[in-house]
Amino acid sequence: MTQTDAPQTLAAMANEVLTTADGRAKTALSRRHAASWRAARCGDAAPIDVGTATPPDHPSRPDQPELLNPRDVPKRKPGSEAGRIALLHAVAHIELNAVDLHWDIIARFSHVPLPLGFFDDWVQAADEESKHFNLMCDCLEALGSHYGALPAHAGMWRAAEDTAGDLMGRLAVVPMVLEARGLDVTPGMIKIFRNAKLDQAVKALELIYAEEVSHVAYGSKWFNFLCGRNNQDPKEVFHDLVRTYFKGALKPPFNEEKRADAGLPPDFYWPLSDQERSLPTLE
């Protein structure tokens, strides 16, 4: 095998996704690389090394949507068609950022000694987020719109910037806070689209809801793994990291059932909320 025939490393694959701007092209590449990694891991293709890479500070993005300060993004009532389109557009934007976040954790922390299962999990998460983005784009197009037609939140990458040098901080804030928030709010979104009899959106959001549990669980699993390796108390470390990197309090109501399924007990998140409740203690 010549030098040019050698398979890419996983970290290089991650960088290739991060430097692809168009959303559909980015997610298509993401899914191809995920399939290649799985084939290599199963022994159906040549082995792929994790390797190392220096990812960009900001992933490549299409010219549209226009990115605005969160306070400047127009508010639309979800009961109207325009409001439902805006909601789908917001979810598409979140999913595209999630694709980059999951490939970024692979590239940015590829130098850290970790089990291959760590990379398996985040490749799987990136693959699923890619599918979710395309499902949201399909729903938008079915309603006569498209991703990029509306302005979007400019602050989505802030968590990645803030935790660029801290793997445990990244795990605490991205999957265990931001993605866990998706478990809280998605049931309400599903209800909005079910009431509007938009079955395509309902089915897409139900799939996203089911698969996001595993993404939060990946965060919890590897956060606890690292705490165990460092002989640290996971709850105390989580509280310290969230207070360091996350701006403001966590907002209830919390989907306690799905959070528990993902390995997040209430004493992790309630003490960080703006309505802290009294939690039972185990004697």
C-alpha positions in Angstrom: 0.0 0.0 0.0 1.5 3.4 -0.9 1.4 6.5 1.2 -1.4 8.0 -0.8 -3.4 4.8 -0.6 -3.2 4.7 3.2 -6.6 5.2 4.9 -7.3 8.5 6.6 -7.1 8.6 10.3 -10.4 9.2 12.2 -9.1 12.6 13.4 -8.5 13.6 9.8 -12.0 12.5 8.8 -13.3 14.6 11.6 -11.5 17.6 10.3 -12.8 17.0 6.8 -16.4 17.2 8.2 -15.6 20.3 10.2 -14.2 22.1 7.2 -17.2 21.3 4.9 -19.6 24.2 4.8 -22.8 23.1 3.1 -25.1 21.4 5.5 -26.3 18.6 3.2 -22.7 18.0 2.0 -21.3 18.1 5.6 -23.8 15.5 6.8 -23.4 13.2 3.8 -19.6 13.2 4.4 -20.2 12.6 8.1 -22.4 9.6 7.4 -19.8 8.2 4.9 -17.0 8.6 7.4 -19.1 7.0 10.2 -19.8 4.0 7.9 -16.1 3.7 7.1 -15.1 3.7 10.8 -17.7 1.1 11.7 -16.6 -1.1 8.8 -13.0 -0.9 9.9 -14.0 -1.6 13.6 -16.0 -4.7 12.5 -13.1 -6.0 10.4 -14.9 -5.5 7.1 -12.4 -2.9 5.9 -8.8 -2.0 6.6 -8.1 -0.7 10.1 -8.3 3.1 10.7 -6.1 4.7 13.3 -7.5 7.4 15.5 -4.5 9.6 14.8 -4.4 13.3 15.9 -5.5 16.5 14.3 -5.8 20.2 15.0 -9.4 21.1 14.3 -10.5 24.6 13.3 -11.6 27.0 16.0 -14.9 27.4 14.1 -16.4 24.8 11.7 -17.2 25.9 8.2 -20.7 27.1 7.7 -22.9 28.0 4.7 -23.5 31.6 3.8 -27.1 31.2 5.1 -28.6 31.2 7.7 -27.6 34.7 8.9 -26.3 34.2 12.5 -27.7 36.7 15.0 -27.2 37.4 18.7 -29.7 35.2 20.5 -31.7 38.2 21.7 -32.1 39.4 18.1 -33.5 36.1 16.7 -37.2 36.9 15.9 -39.7 35.1 18.2 -42.6 33.4 16.4 -45.7 31.8 17.9 -45.5 28.0 17.3 -49.3 27.8 16.8 -48.9 29.4 13.3 -47.4 27.9 10.2 -44.6 30.5 10.3 -44.0 29.6 13.9 -43.8 25.9 13.2 -41.4 26.5 10.3 -39.2 28.6 12.6 -39.2 25.8 15.2 -38.1 23.2 12.6 -35.5 25.6 11.4 -34.2 26.1 14.9 -34.0 22.3 15.5 -32.2 21.9 12.1 -29.6 24.5 13.2 -29.1 22.7 16.6 -28.6 19.4 14.8 -26.1 20.8 12.4 -24.1 22.2 15.3 -24.4 18.9 17.0 -22.8 17.2 14.0 -19.8 19.5 14.3 -19.6 19.2 18.1 -19.4 15.4 18.0 -16.7 15.4 15.3 -14.9 18.2 17.1 -14.7 16.2 20.3 -13.1 13.4 18.3 -10.5 15.6 16.6 -9.8 18.0 19.4 -9.2 15.3 22.0 -7.7 12.7 19.8 -4.4 13.1 21.6 -6.0 12.0 25.0 -5.5 8.3 25.8 -9.0 6.9 25.6 -10.6 3.5 24.9 -11.7 3.1 21.3 -15.2 2.8 22.6 -15.1 6.6 23.2 -14.6 7.2 19.5 -17.2 4.6 18.6 -19.8 6.4 20.6 -19.1 9.9 19.2 -18.9 8.6 15.7 -22.3 7.1 16.2 -23.7 10.3 17.7 -22.4 12.3 14.8 -23.9 9.9 12.4 -27.3 10.2 14.1 -27.2 14.0 14.3 -26.4 14.0 10.6 -29.6 12.0 10.0 -31.5 14.3 12.3 -30.4 17.4 10.4 -31.5 15.9 7.1 -34.9 14.9 8.6 -35.5 18.5 9.7 -34.4 19.8 6.2 -36.9 17.4 4.6 -39.7 18.7 6.9 -38.8 22.3 6.1 -38.8 21.6 2.4 -42.2 19.8 2.7 -43.6 23.1 4.1 -42.0 25.2 1.3 -39.0 26.4 3.3 -35.4 25.3 3.7 -32.5 25.5 6.1 -31.0 29.0 5.8 -34.3 30.7 5.0 -34.4 32.2 8.5 -31.9 33.7 10.8 -30.4 31.5 13.5 -28.7 31.6 16.9 -25.0 32.7 16.7 -24.1 31.4 20.2 -24.4 27.7 19.5 -20.6 27.2 19.2 -19.8 29.0 22.4 -19.7 25.9 24.5 -17.2 24.3 22.2 -15.0 27.4 22.4 -15.2 27.6 26.2 -14.3 24.0 26.6 -11.7 23.6 23.8 -9.0 22.7 26.3 -11.1 20.7 28.8 -12.5 17.3 27.8 -14.4 16.9 31.0 -15.8 20.4 30.7 -16.9 19.5 27.1 -18.7 16.4 28.3 -20.4 18.2 31.2 -21.7 21.1 29.2 -22.5 19.7 25.7 -24.1 16.3 26.2 -24.9 16.5 29.9 -26.4 20.0 29.9 -27.3 21.2 26.3 -28.4 17.8 24.9 -30.1 16.9 28.1 -32.2 20.1 27.7 -33.4 18.6 24.4 -34.9 15.7 26.4 -36.9 18.3 28.4 -38.3 20.3 25.5 -38.8 17.8 22.7 -42.1 16.2 24.0 -43.7 19.7 23.9 -42.5 20.2 20.3 -43.9 16.8 19.3 -47.3 17.9 20.7 -47.2 21.1 18.6 -46.8 19.2 15.4 -49.2 16.4 16.4 -51.9 19.1 17.0 -51.1 20.5 13.6 -51.4 17.0 12.0 -48.0 17.3 10.5 -47.1 13.6 10.7 -43.7 13.9 9.0 -42.5 16.3 11.6 -43.9 14.2 14.4 -42.2 11.0 13.2 -38.9 12.9 12.8 -39.0 14.5 16.2 -40.0 11.2 17.8 -36.9 9.5 16.3 -34.7 12.4 17.4 -36.1 12.2 20.9 -35.4 8.5 21.1 -31.9 8.7 19.8 -30.8 11.8 21.8 -31.1 9.8 25.0 -28.1 7.8 24.0 -26.1 10.9 23.2 -26.6 12.2 26.7 -25.8 8.7 28.0 -22.5 8.8 26.1 -21.6 12.0 27.8 -22.5 10.7 31.2 -20.6 7.4 30.6 -17.4 9.0 29.6 -17.6 11.7 32.2 -17.9 9.1 34.9 -15.1 7.1 33.3 -12.8 10.0 33.5 -13.8 10.9 37.0 -13.1 7.3 38.0 -9.7 7.3 36.3 -8.9 10.5 38.2 -10.4 9.3 41.5 -12.8 12.3 41.5 -16.4 12.6 42.7 -18.5 12.9 39.5 -21.3 15.0 41.1 -18.9 17.5 42.6 -16.8 17.8 39.5 -19.9 18.2 37.3 -21.3 21.0 39.5 -17.9 22.8 39.4 -17.5 22.5 35.6 -21.1 23.6 34.8 -20.7 26.6 37.1 -17.4 27.4 35.3 -18.5 27.0 31.7 -22.3 27.3 31.5 -23.8 30.8 31.8 -26.8 30.9 34.1 -28.9 28.3 35.9 -30.4 25.2 34.4 -34.1 25.7 33.8 -36.8 23.2 34.9 -39.1 21.5 34.2 -36.7 18.5 33.7 -37.6 15.3 32.0 -36.5 13.2 35.0 -37.4 9.8 33.4 -35.4 10.3 30.2 -32.5 12.0 32.1 -32.4 8.9 34.4 -32.4 6.6 31.3 -29.3 8.6 30.2 -27.5 8.2 33.5 -28.2 11.7 34.9 -29.6 11.5 38.4 -31.6 14.4 39.8 -28.8 15.4 42.3 -26.6 16.3 39.3 -28.9 18.9 37.8 -31.4 20.2 40.4 -28.8 21.9 42.5 -27.8 23.9 39.4 -31.3 25.0 38.6 -33.0 28.4 39.3 -35.6 26.6 41.3 -33.5 24.2 43.4 -35.7 21.7 45.2 -35.0 19.6 48.2 -33.7 16.2 47.2 -34.0 13.0 49.2 -30.8 11.6 50.6 -29.8 7.9 50.9 -28.6 7.1 54.4 
